[in-house]
Amino acid sequence: LADKAGLEASIARADELLADGSLPEEAETLLNEKKAAAEAVIAREGSQVYPPTNEQYSLAKKDLDDAIAYAESLIEGNLRDTLAALIREVEALDLNGYTEASVKALNDALNAAKAIGEDASVADVQNAIRALQTARDGLTVDRSALEALIKDAEALAEQTESYTEASLEALKTAISGAQSICDKEDATVAEI
C-alpha cells in the first residue's frame, strides 16, 4: 500500500526528531503520541479481524506529519534564536591580535550567517551555526610581532661586549619567558 510507505517514512522522520533530544517536552509528548498511533495502524497489517485501510494509513500519516511540522517549527525557532545569539557574540569579539586569515574566515562565516533568510531550511540554519562556531573557535592568535621581538632580543643578547652580565641575564630570562609563551599552543591574545 502506498499510504503505508508514506507512513513508515513519517515514522522514520519522527524517530530522527526524537533522537535529536532538542525538542521541548510538549512537542516530544505530542510526537510520541502520534508516532505510537501510527505504529499501531501499521501493527494491524495482516490482521484478519481489523486490517488497516488506506484511509487509516492516510489519517495516521497526516496526524504524524502535523506533529512533525509542529516539532520542526519549534526546532527552527530555537535554532534561529541560537544563530542570532551567536551572531551577537561574534560581533562583540575584539579581533585585534588574531591572524588576518582567521579573522577573514570568521567574517566570511559571520556574513553568511547574517544572510540566512526567513525562508532558509533548518539544515541551512544548522550549517550556518556550525560554520560560525568553527570559525570562532578557529581564531588563531597572531604570534608574528612577538616572534619578531624575540628575534631582535636574541640579536641584542649576542652583543655581549655592549651590555653588563646582569642585563644580559635579564634579557635572556625575558627571551626565555617570551619564547615559552610564543610556543604555548593555547596562548591567548593577552598573553602574547
Buried (B, 14 or more C-beta within 10 A) or exposed (E): EEBBEBBBEBBEBBEEBBEEEBBEEEBBEBBBEBBEBBBEBBEBEEEEEEEBEEEBBBBBBBBBBEBBEBBBEBBBEBBBEBBEEBBEEBEEEEBEBBBEEBBEBBEEBBEBBBEBEEEBEEEBBBBBBEBBBEBBEBBEBBBEEBBEBBEEBBEEBEEEEEBEEEEBEEBEEBBEEBBEBBEEEEBEEEEB
